[in-house]
């Protein structure tokens, strides 16, 4: 009887140690919320700066501003009760994707926003071999 009682006591003690760790559930990070909000604000400022410089067309800038505003709203909604790991991964991924979109739009050469590219004069065009010299006409 003593052996059974001892084993039950040991089992109950072990269960008491394991149970609180399992009862905690997922971990939520409240400190990361302000970091993600700051990254989105920096991204919005970058879009505005590139649009002001004329690097982005008005259409591109409007589309990217809308995507950044949607991302900012997503961070606000997801972070109401802290961010768990999958939410942090999703927000990181979306911020990275929007950063790549901004980079791509800034380098595409489309300044007018109508999908057509600006044609450079011959003296500004690079050579086809990539040497950086303008092609010479005869």
RONURO-884600 format. One record per residue: x, y, z of N, C-alpha, C, O, CB in turn. Coordinates in Angstrom, 2 decimals. Atoms other than C-alpha are relative to their C-alpha. Glycine has a CB too. Layout:
N
SITE       nxx       nyy       nzz      caxx      cayy      cazz       cxx       cyy       czz       oxx       oyy       ozz      cbxx      cbyy      cbzz
SITE         X         Y         Z         X         Y         Z         X         Y         Z         X         Y         Z         X         Y         Z
...
This chain:
138
SITE       nxx       nyy       nzz      caxx      cayy      cazz       cxx       cyy       czz       oxx       oyy       ozz      cbxx      cbyy      cbzz
SITE      0.82     -1.18      0.00      0.00      0.00      0.00      0.87      1.26      0.00      0.56      2.25     -0.66     -0.93     -0.01      1.19
SITE     -0.88     -1.15     -0.06      2.83      2.34      0.81      0.65      0.27     -1.36      0.81      1.42     -1.77      1.07     -0.22      1.06
SITE     -0.62     -0.16      1.31      4.46      1.67     -2.57     -0.97      0.67     -0.97     -0.57      1.54     -1.74      0.45     -1.36     -0.55
SITE      1.00     -0.57      0.90      1.25      2.52     -4.41     -0.22      1.47      0.35     -0.28      2.32     -0.54     -1.35     -0.79      0.08
SITE      0.19     -1.38     -0.43      0.72      5.66     -2.35      1.22      0.86     -0.36      1.07      2.02     -0.76     -0.25      0.06      1.52
SITE     -1.21     -0.73      0.37      4.34      6.68     -2.94      0.03      0.28     -1.50      0.37      1.38     -1.92      1.24     -0.77      0.42
SITE      0.01     -0.19      1.46      4.01      6.15     -6.70     -1.05      1.02     -0.41     -0.79      1.81     -1.32     -0.27     -1.33     -0.70
SITE      1.02     -1.00      0.31      0.80      8.18     -6.80      0.47      1.41      0.37      0.21      2.37     -0.35     -1.31     -0.33      0.74
SITE     -0.51     -1.30     -0.41      2.48     10.99     -4.90      1.06      0.49     -0.99      1.05      1.67     -1.36      0.59     -0.08      1.42
SITE     -1.04     -0.37      0.98      5.46     10.99     -7.29     -0.65      0.38     -1.32     -0.25      1.37     -1.95      1.00     -1.17     -0.20
SITE      0.69     -0.30      1.26      3.13     10.91    -10.31     -0.73      1.33      0.08     -0.71      2.11     -0.88     -0.98     -1.13     -0.35
SITE      0.71     -1.27     -0.17      1.06     13.78     -8.94      0.98      1.17      0.01      0.69      2.23     -0.54     -0.83     -0.01      1.30
SITE     -1.00     -1.06     -0.04      4.19     15.83     -8.27      0.55      0.26     -1.41      0.74      1.41     -1.80      1.14     -0.37      0.96
SITE     -0.50     -0.16      1.37      5.50     15.18    -11.79     -1.05      0.66     -0.88     -0.71      1.49     -1.72      0.40     -1.36     -0.58
SITE      1.09     -0.60      0.77      2.12     16.10    -13.26     -0.16      1.47      0.36     -0.49      2.29     -0.50     -1.31     -0.76      0.24
SITE      0.09     -1.39     -0.43      2.10     19.30    -11.24      1.09      0.86     -0.61      0.88      2.05     -0.84      0.07      0.09      1.51
SITE     -1.10     -0.73      0.62      5.45     20.32    -12.73     -0.25      0.16     -1.50      0.01      1.22     -2.06      1.34     -0.71      0.25
SITE      0.23     -0.02      1.44      4.48     19.47    -16.31     -1.25      0.80     -0.35     -1.25      1.49     -1.37     -0.12     -1.43     -0.54
SITE      1.28     -0.61      0.32      0.94     20.83    -16.21      0.07      1.52     -0.17     -0.50      2.03     -1.14     -1.00     -0.33      1.07
SITE     -0.03     -1.44      0.21      1.71     24.53    -15.71      0.67      0.40     -1.32      0.26      1.38     -1.95      0.71      0.67      1.15
SITE     -0.66     -0.33      1.26      4.06     24.52    -18.71     -0.94     -0.25     -1.17     -0.94      0.53     -2.13      1.29     -0.83     -0.17
SITE      0.92      0.29      1.08      1.41     22.94    -20.92     -1.21      0.92      0.03     -1.80      1.20     -1.02     -0.45     -1.45      0.07
SITE      1.18     -0.85     -0.12     -1.35     25.18    -19.60      0.25      1.43     -0.47     -0.69      2.18     -0.67     -0.48      0.02      1.43
SITE     -0.32     -1.35      0.44      0.48     28.33    -20.68     -0.52      0.31     -1.39     -0.94      1.43     -1.66      1.47      0.23      0.05
SITE      0.44     -0.22      1.37     -0.45     27.89    -24.32      1.05      0.74     -0.80      2.22      0.79     -0.40     -1.31      0.78     -0.01
SITE     -0.98     -0.69      0.84      1.19     29.90    -27.07      0.50      1.27      0.65     -0.20      1.90      1.45     -0.60      0.32     -1.36
SITE     -0.60     -1.22     -0.55      3.52     32.77    -26.21     -0.34      1.17     -0.91     -0.27      1.05     -2.13      1.55     -0.15      0.16
SITE      0.32     -1.21      0.75      2.51     36.26    -27.29      1.04      1.06      0.29      1.44      1.27      1.44     -1.42      0.51      0.35
SITE     -1.05     -1.00     -0.09      5.03     38.98    -27.96     -0.62      1.39     -0.17     -1.15      1.71     -1.24      1.10     -0.24     -1.05
SITE      0.54     -1.36      0.06      3.93     42.53    -27.16      1.08      1.01     -0.40      0.76      2.08     -0.91     -0.61      0.39      1.36
SITE     -1.08     -0.93      0.31      7.35     44.13    -27.64      0.21      0.15     -1.50      0.64      1.21     -1.96      1.30     -0.46      0.66
SITE     -0.22     -0.04      1.45      7.48     43.29    -31.36     -1.00      0.89     -0.71     -0.76      1.31     -1.85     -0.06     -1.41     -0.57
SITE      1.06     -0.78      0.65      4.30     45.25    -32.08      0.52      1.37     -0.42      0.30      1.79     -1.56     -1.21      0.15      0.93
SITE     -0.49     -1.33      0.33      5.99     48.65    -31.94      1.09     -0.07     -1.07      1.22      0.86     -1.87      0.54      0.69      1.24
SITE     -1.03      0.15      1.04      8.89     47.37    -34.07     -0.63     -0.16     -1.38     -0.17      0.43     -2.35      0.90     -1.20      0.31
SITE      0.67      0.18      1.28      6.53     46.21    -36.81     -0.71      1.27     -0.45     -0.70      1.61     -1.63     -1.00     -1.15      0.08
SITE      0.65     -1.26      0.36      4.57     49.44    -36.67      1.03      1.01     -0.51      0.76      1.74     -1.46     -0.75      0.58      1.21
SITE     -1.05     -0.91      0.44      7.82     51.40    -37.00      0.50     -0.37     -1.40      0.78      0.51     -2.21      1.17      0.00      1.00
SITE     -0.45      0.43      1.33      8.89     49.31    -40.01     -1.00      0.40     -1.08     -0.61      0.80     -2.17      0.21     -1.53     -0.03
SITE      1.02     -0.38      0.98      5.58     49.98    -41.76      0.02      1.52     -0.21     -0.12      1.98     -1.34     -1.41     -0.46      0.46
SITE     -0.07     -1.46      0.13      5.84     53.72    -41.03      1.22      0.40     -0.84      1.12      1.30     -1.67      0.07      0.68      1.41
SITE     -1.18     -0.27      0.81      9.39     53.73    -42.47     -0.24     -0.32     -1.47      0.21      0.40     -2.36      1.19     -0.80      0.53
SITE      0.32      0.39      1.37      8.11     51.93    -45.55     -0.92      1.03     -0.66     -0.74      1.36     -1.83     -0.66     -1.38     -0.02
SITE      0.88     -1.03      0.53      5.33     54.49    -45.99      0.78      1.27     -0.30      0.54      1.92     -1.32     -1.14      0.30      1.00
SITE     -0.82     -1.20      0.24      7.86     57.33    -45.66      0.88     -0.19     -1.24      1.09      0.75     -2.00      0.88      0.31      1.24
SITE     -0.82      0.28      1.19     10.06     55.67    -48.28     -0.82      0.12     -1.27     -0.35      0.69     -2.26      0.62     -1.41      0.09
SITE      0.89     -0.11      1.17      7.14     55.38    -50.70     -0.28      1.46     -0.30     -0.22      1.88     -1.45     -1.33     -0.78      0.24
SITE      0.27     -1.43      0.20      6.30     59.05    -50.17      1.22      0.73     -0.53      1.10      1.61     -1.38     -0.47      0.64      1.31
SITE     -1.23     -0.64      0.46      9.93     60.08    -50.65      0.26     -0.32     -1.48      0.60      0.58     -2.26      1.20     -0.45      0.87
SITE     -0.22      0.40      1.39     10.27     58.10    -53.90     -1.03      0.62     -0.93     -0.71      0.97     -2.07     -0.03     -1.52     -0.13
SITE      1.04     -0.64      0.81      6.97     59.50    -55.17      0.31      1.49     -0.17      0.11      2.04     -1.25     -1.40     -0.20      0.64
SITE     -0.35     -1.42      0.07      8.12     63.05    -54.35      1.18      0.26     -0.93      1.26      1.32     -1.55      0.32      0.52      1.38
SITE     -1.16     -0.14      0.87     11.37     62.49    -56.24     -0.35     -0.30     -1.46      0.43     -0.01     -2.37      1.12     -0.93      0.47
SITE      0.38      0.37      1.36      9.47     61.24    -59.28      0.48     -1.37     -0.40      0.31     -1.77     -1.56      0.53      1.01     -0.95
SITE     -0.46      1.35      0.31     11.00     57.78    -59.07     -1.17     -0.95     -0.18     -1.11     -1.86     -1.00      0.92     -0.52      1.11
SITE      1.24      0.77      0.14      7.52     56.28    -58.65     -1.02      0.85     -0.74     -1.12      2.06     -0.51     -0.55     -0.46      1.39
SITE      1.07     -0.72      0.66      4.67     57.21    -60.92     -1.15      0.20      0.99     -1.19     -0.49      2.01     -0.49     -0.77     -1.27
SITE      1.13     -0.18     -0.92      1.48     58.51    -59.26     -0.83     -1.27      0.18     -1.30     -1.55      1.29     -0.89      1.12     -0.51
SITE      0.77      1.25     -0.09     -0.30     55.24    -60.04      0.72     -1.02      0.88      0.10     -1.66      1.73     -0.25     -0.59     -1.40
SITE     -0.78      0.93     -0.81      2.50     53.14    -58.57     -0.01      0.42      1.47     -0.19     -0.41      2.37      1.45     -0.09     -0.52
SITE     -0.04     -0.50     -1.38      2.73     55.35    -55.49     -1.34     -0.22      0.70     -1.36     -0.62      1.86      0.36      1.49      0.02
SITE      1.32      0.22     -0.61     -1.03     55.15    -54.87     -0.22     -1.46      0.35     -0.72     -1.79      1.42     -1.11      0.48     -0.94
SITE      0.17      1.44     -0.25     -1.03     51.37    -55.20      0.85     -0.45      1.18      0.39     -1.22      2.03      0.35     -0.81     -1.25
SITE     -0.89      0.39     -1.09      1.95     50.99    -52.87     -0.43      0.61      1.33     -0.31     -0.02      2.38      1.44      0.41     -0.32
SITE      0.52     -0.61     -1.23      0.49     53.44    -50.35     -1.19     -0.80      0.54     -1.32     -0.99      1.75     -0.42      1.46     -0.25
SITE      1.14      0.82     -0.43     -2.71     51.37    -50.28      0.45     -1.31      0.61     -0.10     -1.76      1.62     -0.92     -0.28     -1.18
SITE     -0.52      1.26     -0.55     -0.72     48.18    -49.72      0.63      0.24      1.37      0.47     -0.58      2.28      1.04     -0.63     -0.96
SITE     -0.62     -0.31     -1.30      1.24     49.85    -46.89     -1.07      0.30      1.05     -0.92     -0.10      2.21      0.95      1.20     -0.14
SITE      1.09     -0.28     -0.95     -1.98     51.12    -45.29     -0.69     -1.30      0.42     -1.04     -1.47      1.59     -1.03      0.98     -0.62
SITE      0.58      1.30     -0.34     -3.43     47.61    -45.47      0.89     -0.79      0.93      0.40     -1.47      1.83     -0.25     -0.80     -1.25
SITE     -0.96      0.69     -0.86     -0.28     46.22    -43.89     -0.01      0.61      1.40      0.08     -0.11      2.40      1.41      0.07     -0.59
SITE      0.06     -0.67     -1.31     -0.46     48.81    -41.11     -1.27     -0.42      0.75     -1.24     -0.64      1.96      0.04      1.55     -0.17
SITE      1.25      0.46     -0.63     -4.10     47.82    -40.45      0.14     -1.45      0.46     -0.35     -1.80      1.53     -1.18      0.14     -0.98
SITE     -0.19      1.39     -0.38     -3.11     44.14    -40.42      0.82     -0.10      1.29      0.49     -0.90      2.17      0.70     -0.78     -1.13
SITE     -0.81      0.01     -1.22     -0.42     44.82    -37.81     -0.86      0.42      1.19     -0.76     -0.17      2.27      1.24      0.95     -0.14
SITE      0.86     -0.45     -1.09     -2.98     46.71    -35.71     -1.00     -1.06      0.44     -1.24     -1.24      1.63     -0.75      1.24     -0.41
SITE      1.01      1.03     -0.32     -5.57     43.92    -35.92      0.66     -1.20      0.68      0.18     -1.69      1.70     -0.75     -0.46     -1.27
SITE     -0.66      1.20     -0.54     -3.14     41.05    -35.29      0.64      0.25      1.35      0.81     -0.69      2.13      1.05     -0.49     -0.97
SITE     -0.75     -0.26     -1.22     -1.40     42.80    -32.42     -0.87      0.41      1.17     -0.35      0.83      2.21      1.01      1.06     -0.25
SITE      0.87     -0.42     -1.10     -4.44     43.53    -30.27      0.25     -0.79      1.27      0.18     -0.24      2.37     -1.46     -0.13     -0.40
SITE     -0.29      0.81     -1.18     -3.60     40.66    -27.96      1.40     -0.61     -0.09      1.63     -1.73      0.36     -1.04     -1.12      0.17
SITE     -1.36      0.47      0.15      0.09     40.33    -28.80      0.15     -0.82     -1.27     -0.84     -1.20     -1.90      0.42     -0.83      1.20
SITE     -0.30      0.74      1.22      1.75     38.51    -31.67      0.61     -1.35      0.35      1.59     -1.42      1.08      0.94      0.80     -0.92
SITE     -0.62      1.30     -0.17      2.39     34.81    -31.67      0.95     -0.24     -1.17      1.03      0.60     -2.08     -1.06     -1.13      0.10
SITE     -1.02      0.25      1.00      5.07     33.23    -33.85     -0.55     -0.02     -1.43      0.04      0.62     -2.29      0.68     -1.31      0.30
SITE      0.50     -0.03      1.38      2.93     32.53    -36.95     -0.41      1.39     -0.47     -0.24      1.73     -1.64     -1.17     -0.93     -0.12
SITE      0.39     -1.37      0.37      1.59     36.09    -36.89      1.24      0.85     -0.29      1.24      1.65     -1.23     -0.83      0.65      1.12
SITE     -1.24     -0.75      0.25      5.12     37.52    -36.63      0.62     -0.40     -1.33      1.12      0.45     -2.06      1.00     -0.23      1.14
SITE     -0.54      0.49      1.27      6.24     35.35    -39.54     -0.80      0.59     -1.17     -0.22      1.02     -2.16     -0.01     -1.55     -0.05
SITE      0.85     -0.55      1.06      3.27     36.49    -41.65      0.27      1.48     -0.23      0.38      1.93     -1.37     -1.47     -0.22      0.34
SITE     -0.24     -1.45      0.13      3.89     40.18    -40.93      1.39      0.25     -0.57      1.56      1.13     -1.42     -0.15      0.70      1.38
SITE     -1.35     -0.13      0.56      7.63     39.81    -41.61     -0.01     -0.26     -1.51      0.60      0.47     -2.28      0.98     -0.97      0.70
SITE      0.07      0.36      1.42      6.86     38.14    -44.92     -0.67      1.09     -0.81     -0.19      1.45     -1.89     -0.76     -1.32     -0.17
SITE      0.71     -1.05      0.75      4.39     40.81    -45.99      0.80      1.29     -0.09      0.78      1.95     -1.12     -1.35      0.28      0.65
SITE     -0.85     -1.20      0.04      6.74     43.66    -45.05      1.11     -0.21     -1.02      1.42      0.70     -1.79      0.59      0.32      1.41
SITE     -1.06      0.29      0.96      9.52     41.98    -47.05     -0.52      0.05     -1.43      0.14      0.59     -2.32      0.62     -1.37      0.28
SITE      0.59     -0.02      1.34      7.22     41.48    -50.05     -0.26      1.43     -0.46      0.02      1.77     -1.61     -1.29     -0.81     -0.03
SITE      0.29     -1.39      0.38      6.13     45.12    -50.01      1.30      0.77     -0.24      1.36      1.62     -1.13     -0.85      0.69      1.10
SITE     -1.31     -0.62      0.23      9.76     46.24    -49.70      0.53     -0.35     -1.38      1.04      0.51     -2.10      1.00     -0.43      1.08
SITE     -0.44      0.42      1.32     10.61     44.18    -52.79     -0.83      0.65     -1.10     -0.28      1.02     -2.14     -0.07     -1.51     -0.13
SITE      0.84     -0.67      0.99      7.64     45.66    -54.66      0.42      1.45     -0.19      0.48      1.94     -1.31     -1.47     -0.06      0.42
SITE     -0.44     -1.40      0.08      8.80     49.19    -53.83      1.31      0.06     -0.77      1.48      0.92     -1.63      0.16      0.62      1.42
SITE     -1.28      0.04      0.73     12.33     48.31    -55.03     -0.23     -0.21     -1.49      0.36      0.48     -2.33      0.90     -1.10      0.56
SITE      0.26      0.33      1.39     10.99     46.81    -58.24     -0.63      1.18     -0.74     -0.23      1.50     -1.86     -0.91     -1.22     -0.10
SITE      0.68     -1.13      0.64      8.71     49.76    -59.01      0.93      1.20     -0.13      0.83      1.96     -1.10     -1.25      0.39      0.79
SITE     -0.92     -1.13      0.05     11.45     52.26    -58.23      1.03     -0.17     -1.11      1.54      0.82     -1.64      0.70      0.19      1.34
SITE     -1.03      0.25      1.01     13.83     50.60    -60.71     -0.55     -0.30     -1.38      0.23     -0.48     -2.32      0.85     -1.14      0.44
SITE      0.53      0.46      1.28     11.43     49.79    -63.53      0.03      1.04     -1.11     -0.20      0.70     -2.27     -1.39     -0.46      0.18
SITE     -0.11     -1.02      1.03     11.85     53.10    -65.36     -1.33      0.58     -0.44     -1.35      1.48     -1.28      0.69     -0.55     -1.16
SITE      1.33     -0.49      0.39      8.09     53.68    -65.65     -0.31      1.22      0.85     -0.72      1.09      2.00     -1.09     -1.10      0.18
SITE      0.21     -1.23     -0.75      7.75     57.30    -64.60     -1.38      0.61     -0.25     -1.86      1.42      0.54      1.06      1.01     -0.36
SITE      1.27     -0.63      0.35      4.48     58.14    -66.30     -1.20     -0.69      0.64     -2.24     -0.06      0.83     -0.18      0.00     -1.50
SITE      1.10      0.71     -0.63      2.31     55.48    -64.69     -0.97     -0.62     -0.97     -1.99     -1.17     -0.56     -0.72      0.91      0.90
SITE      0.91      0.58      0.98      0.71     54.36    -67.94      0.51     -1.33     -0.54     -0.05     -1.86     -1.50     -0.21      0.97     -1.15
SITE     -0.53      1.29      0.42      2.80     51.21    -68.30      1.01      0.11     -1.12      1.67     -0.87     -1.45     -1.12     -0.88     -0.42
SITE     -0.98     -0.18      1.07      4.93     52.68    -71.09      1.30      0.51      0.61      1.30      1.25      1.59     -0.53      0.98     -1.10
SITE     -1.30     -0.42     -0.49      8.61     53.21    -70.59      0.48      1.23     -0.74      0.16      1.45     -1.90      1.02     -1.13     -0.14
SITE     -0.57     -1.20      0.59     10.41     56.43    -71.23      1.14     -0.42     -0.92      1.98     -1.23     -0.55      0.50      0.99      1.09
SITE     -1.05      0.31      0.97     12.61     56.25    -74.31      1.09      1.05      0.15      0.85      2.25      0.01     -0.57     -0.05     -1.46
SITE     -1.13     -0.90     -0.20     16.02     57.71    -73.69      0.58      0.41     -1.35      0.55     -0.38     -2.30      1.09     -0.66      0.88
SITE     -0.70     -0.39      1.22     17.83     59.71    -76.35      1.22     -0.89     -0.20      1.71     -1.50      0.75      0.42      1.48      0.06
SITE     -1.10      0.89      0.34     20.63     57.86    -78.12      1.24      0.31      0.82      1.95     -0.61      1.23      0.32      0.10     -1.48
SITE     -1.22     -0.33     -0.74     23.37     59.76    -76.30     -0.06     -0.41      1.47      0.98     -0.42      2.14      0.26      1.48     -0.10
SITE      0.12      0.44     -1.39     21.99     58.57    -72.91     -0.16     -1.51      0.12     -0.06     -2.06      1.22     -1.18      0.68      0.65
SITE      0.22      1.45     -0.04     21.36     54.96    -73.85      1.34     -0.72      0.15      2.36     -0.26     -0.35     -0.72     -0.49     -1.28
SITE     -1.22      0.79     -0.17     23.89     52.32    -72.83      0.17     -0.93     -1.18     -0.77     -1.25     -1.89     -0.04     -0.80      1.32
SITE     -0.29      0.95      1.06     25.57     50.04    -75.25     -0.58     -1.36      0.37     -0.74     -1.68      1.54      1.52     -0.11     -0.25
SITE      0.60      1.31     -0.24     24.08     46.59    -75.65      0.96     -0.95      0.69      0.52     -1.88      1.36     -0.47     -0.60     -1.31
SITE     -0.96      0.90     -0.64     27.30     44.96    -74.47      0.24      0.32      1.47      1.01     -0.38      2.13      1.30      0.04     -0.74
SITE     -0.12     -0.33     -1.41     27.01     46.67    -71.06      1.24      0.79      0.33      1.56      0.94      1.51     -0.02     -1.23      0.82
SITE     -1.23     -0.73     -0.28     30.19     48.70    -71.43     -0.25      1.39      0.55      0.66      2.04      1.07      0.83      0.09     -1.25
SITE      0.34     -1.32     -0.52     28.35     51.88    -70.48      0.20      1.10     -1.01     -0.13      2.26     -0.75      0.81      0.30      1.22
SITE     -0.19     -1.01      1.04     29.30     53.65    -73.70     -1.23      0.07     -0.88     -1.88     -0.94     -1.16      1.26     -0.31     -0.84
SITE      1.15     -0.17      0.89     26.61     55.09    -75.89      0.32     -0.54     -1.37      1.45     -0.40     -1.85     -0.41      1.49     -0.09
SITE     -0.25      0.51      1.34     26.21     53.41    -79.25      0.23      1.15     -0.97     -0.40      2.21     -0.87     -1.16     -0.87     -0.48
SITE     -0.33     -1.04      0.97     27.67     55.40    -82.12     -0.78     -0.24     -1.28     -0.92     -1.38     -1.73      1.52      0.04     -0.29
SITE      0.70      0.11      1.27     25.70     56.12    -85.23      0.93      0.48     -1.10      1.74      1.38     -0.88     -1.33      0.82      0.01
SITE     -0.88     -0.37      1.12     27.39     56.38    -88.63     -0.54      1.14     -0.75      0.07      1.58     -1.73      0.20     -1.13     -0.92
